[in-house]
Amino acid sequence: MLIAIGLIFFAAYAAIALEHPIGISKSASALVGAGLLWTVYALSTGDHARVAHDLSETLGDTAGIIFFLVGAMTIVEVIDAHDGFEIVTSRIRTKSLAGLLWLVAWVTFGLSAILDNLTTTIVMVSLVRKLLDRDSDRLLFASVIVIAANAGGAWSPIGDVTTTMLWIGGQVSALGIIQALFLASVANLLVPLCLATRGLRGQAFTSAAPAAPSGATPERNVMFVLGLGVLVLVPVFKQVTHLPPFMGMLFGLGLLWFAGEFLHRSKEPDTRQQLAVGQALSRIDHSSLLFFIGILLAVATLGHTDMLAALSSWLDQTIGRLDVIVLLLGLLSAIVDNVPLVAAAMRMYVLDQHPADSFLWEFISYCAGTGGSILIIGSAAGVAAMGIQPIQFLWYARRIAWLALSGYFVGALVYIVQYRLLH
């Protein structure tokens, strides 16, 4: 059974990593892999009650993450439908190309912590395509945006799906992860940003005039502030009520929905439909949600069959140092998706041995969140940037990978030094 499960998981993982060359969606590969793994697990054991219990437990953990993501993605779509992001993008004013790169990078860094790195990447790459005329500038800016979005998402409980998984799973707390990783994430962006702007000094550009907002300004402002307020207050809701984060997110979505219905109650039916939460639900990325479901279910079988525990013991015996093990996991996330890596780590190590906000979980959050920037295919933000601004894999590997790798190691060093000083 263990050999079969290992081979199936490896094949599914390879199909996910090679999504673009083989032309098969990673969501399909994840779902097929999950189905095959649970089928083998169910047929290979005679304890059907145990399999049912394991599946129910896994389903509960998976549902919490999916409900959270559905709420967050819908809120972002509602803000976008009201042109709320123009409040940020329309205020960019500079004549220096290097100055614009710094401004775009730090706006991306901040927004990805409040929203998420995927959505922020889409917004900011779309913005620079309107601001810049030269393809070379667009490629550089899009690449730095990927690094900034991943760095900004790593230190926030709602900024990156892997950090969200650890937060929902109880491995890290909202305040703890912010305090632990903020400086490391700043270093992760600051180093490549300094290196990237060396060749841009003295260069100028002429920005295009910002487009006039399509929605009514008061309504746009209300939905923007309310939507961001809901996202920011989810960690506070969890801390006060001790309820799962998805409850706070769904509660906030209901409040935003109620406010939208009230604001648009006198509009024409067609206009109301375009601005409604129901329409926003139809625009969220359902394929990504199915991928998360499939990969979480697939990784769970490795935990229930004790394969991850065996892998953890092997790594401890072979390498022996947690910091080196986690650094290697982060480098691996540059090649393959970081979601299954973090899901596997959550199964490999237990809270009894490594309690919440310990070195292991905080360092995993940093390494898995930022390691995907080293190669363009290593993160959802990078894949999204490739879809908006065509970035060649080899171009990114030659021009950007060493910048991201420098920031990755410097940020890791900052975290380790900070941890040792404070503990």
Buried (B, 14 or more C-beta within 10 A) or exposed (E): EEEBBBEBBEBBBEBBBBBEEEEBBBBBBBBBBBBBBBEBBBEEBEEEEEBEEBBEEBBEBBBBBBBBBBBBBBBBBBBBBBBBBBBBBBEBEBEBBBBBBBBBBBBBBBBBBBBBBBBBBBBBBBBBBEBBEEEEBBBBBBBBBBBBBBBBBBBBBBBBBBBBBBBBBBBBBBEBBBBBBBBBBBBBBBBBBEEBBEEBEEEEBEBEEBEEBEBBEEBBBBBBEBBBEBBBBBBEBBEEEEEBBBBBBBBBBEBBBEBBEEBBEEBEEEEBEBBBBEBBBEBBBEEBBBBBBBBBBBBBBBBBBEBBBEBBEEBBEEEEEBBEBBBBBBBBBBEBBBBBBBBBBBBBBEEEEBEBBBBBBBBBBBBBBBBBBBBBBBBBBBBBBBEBBEBEBEEBBEBBBEBBBBBBBBBBEBBBEBBEEEE
